[in-house]
Amino acid sequence: MKPYQKTIIAMIALTSLAACGNTKGDRALSGGAIGAGAGAVGGAVLGADPVTGAVIGGAVGAATGALTKKKDVDLGKPIWK
């Protein structure tokens, strides 16, 4: 198994442990964290800058989290609460 494949598996496992939350702020925070992680891994795998991938992924994830409702995506109680 290549190193980047292990990273992708680890990110999928960590993402499954993250929860979205009930408030718009919780959803934006968790979406941003998930997006930043996915963007960093995606950037590294594709040979781009992982920091740029994390910034773009975090922004997209935060916006998506803020714009969705609990009924759209519900992964349970956030781990920080």
Stockholm file with secondary structure:
# STOCKHOLM 1.0

chainA/1-81         MKPYQKTIIAMIALTSLAACGNTKGDRALSGGAIGAGAGAVGGAVLGADPVTGAVIGGAVGAATGALTKKKDVDLGKPIWK
#=GR chainA/1-81 SS CCHHHHHHHHHHHHHHHCCCCSSHHHHHHHHHHHHHHHHHHHHHHTTSCHHHHHHHHHHHHHHHHHHSCTTTCCCCSCTTC
#=GC SS_cons        CCHHHHHHHHHHHHHHHCCCCSSHHHHHHHHHHHHHHHHHHHHHHTTSCHHHHHHHHHHHHHHHHHHSCTTTCCCCSCTTC
//
